[in-house]
């Protein structure tokens, strides 16, 4: 399956908003409105994880090569993962929600 086939929109299971696929060549794996994600991947975009728990955004960090990243904790299994902040696309991440992660 190619990147285009895997980069699909979805309805956020946390806030119910319709999330569009990214337009910048990366995978959309979290909601740009509430920032929640779903535990779907073992490796980015593979959709091979069987957990499927909601992942709560718990912190924000800066990586010198990848930029800002959201730190997530799965509400089902406790696994922690990071996702790049999505910007420069049709639905960029909500800046107000990102700022709340610093509080």
C-alpha positions in Angstrom: 0.0 0.0 0.0 1.4 3.4 -1.0 1.6 6.5 1.1 -1.4 8.1 -0.7 -3.6 5.0 0.1 -2.6 5.1 3.8 -3.1 8.9 4.2 -6.8 9.0 4.6 -9.2 11.3 6.5 -11.1 10.1 9.5 -13.7 11.2 12.1 -11.9 11.9 15.5 -13.1 9.5 18.1 -12.5 12.1 20.9 -14.1 15.2 19.6 -16.1 14.0 16.5 -14.6 16.4 14.0 -14.0 15.4 10.4 -10.2 15.3 9.8 -8.9 15.6 6.2 -5.8 13.9 4.9 -2.6 16.0 5.0 -1.6 17.8 1.8 2.1 18.1 2.6 3.2 14.5 2.0 3.1 13.2 5.6 0.7 10.9 7.4 -2.2 12.4 9.3 -2.3 10.5 12.6 -3.9 12.9 15.0 -6.8 15.3 15.1 -5.9 18.9 14.3 -8.7 20.2 16.5 -8.3 18.4 19.9 -4.8 16.8 19.1 -5.9 13.3 20.2 -4.5 10.4 18.2 -5.3 6.7 17.9 -2.8 3.9 18.6 -2.7 2.5 15.1 0.9 2.3 14.0 4.0 0.3 15.1 6.0 2.3 12.6 4.6 5.6 11.2 1.9 4.9 8.6 2.0 1.1 8.8 -1.4 0.8 10.6 -0.2 -2.6 12.1 -0.8 -1.9 15.8 -3.7 -4.0 17.3 -4.3 -1.7 20.4 -6.5 1.0 18.7 -6.7 2.9 22.0 -7.1 6.7 22.1 -3.9 8.5 22.6 -4.0 11.6 24.8 -1.6 14.5 24.1 0.4 15.0 27.3 3.3 17.2 26.4 5.2 19.0 23.6 8.9 18.8 22.8 11.2 20.2 20.2 13.5 18.1 18.1 16.3 19.9 16.2 15.6 18.0 12.9 11.9 17.2 13.2 10.6 20.4 14.8 7.9 20.4 17.4 6.5 17.0 18.4 3.4 16.1 20.4 4.0 13.4 23.1 1.1 11.0 23.5 0.1 8.4 26.0 -2.3 5.6 25.1 -5.3 5.5 27.4 -5.7 1.8 26.8 -2.2 0.3 27.0 -0.1 3.2 28.4 2.4 3.2 25.5 4.0 6.6 24.8 4.7 7.9 21.3 5.5 11.1 19.5 4.0 12.7 16.4 5.2 15.7 14.5 3.1 18.8 14.8 1.3 19.2 11.5 1.5 22.6 9.8 1.5 24.0 6.3 -1.4 21.8 5.2 -5.2 22.0 4.7 -5.9 21.5 8.4 -2.9 22.7 10.5 -2.8 21.7 14.2 -4.8 24.0 16.6 -2.2 26.4 18.0 -4.4 27.0 21.1 -4.4 23.3 21.9 -0.6 23.1 21.4 -0.1 26.0 23.8 -2.1 24.2 26.5 0.4 21.4 26.4 3.1 23.8 27.7 0.9 24.7 30.7 
